[in-house]
Amino acid sequence: MAKSLADGKLGIFVVRTSTVAMFAVVDGQQPFTGPGTLRLAQGARALGSFDAQAQGPALATVDLLSRQVLEAIARLTSDPLAIEAAGRSFTADLTGVEKARAQLDACVLSLELGKPGGK
């Protein structure tokens, strides 16, 4: 699941397998240079605070936090997502997140069952 924001200068993405889940924010204007904390919230509802590592221009959660990342992803709604990433603040429009999450779940299930394309 991926979304480009702010005229392509910012992106968020989720990588998920049957055992690993990662959330990342990509800042195309100022790449991240070291580890930091990644916090997600929607309105007054905190979704999680995660240790994260710089991966090129991205700040990504560490794989040891996969279960907590999956729980946060499951709670996402179409409300704006507030992201704090290593001291920087972003807001993401998550319109369509329910459909994207369903597609991601179907892809992971098809991989687990060994059926490319979910068929």
Stockholm file with secondary structure:
# STOCKHOLM 1.0

chainA/1-119         MAKSLADGKLGIFVVRTSTVAMFAVVDGQQPFTGPGTLRLAQGARALGSFDAQAQGPALATVDLLSRQVLEAIARLTSDPLAIEAAGRSFTADLTGVEKARAQLDACVLSLELGKPGGK
#=GR chainA/1-119 SS CEEEETTTTEEEEEEECSSCEEEEEEESSSCCCSCEEEEEEETTEEEEEEEEEEETTEEEECGGGHHHHHHHHHHCCSSCEEEEETTEEEEECCTTHHHHHHHHHHHHHHHHHTCGGGC
#=GC SS_cons         CEEEETTTTEEEEEEECSSCEEEEEEESSSCCCSCEEEEEEETTEEEEEEEEEEETTEEEECGGGHHHHHHHHHHCCSSCEEEEETTEEEEECCTTHHHHHHHHHHHHHHHHHTCGGGC
//
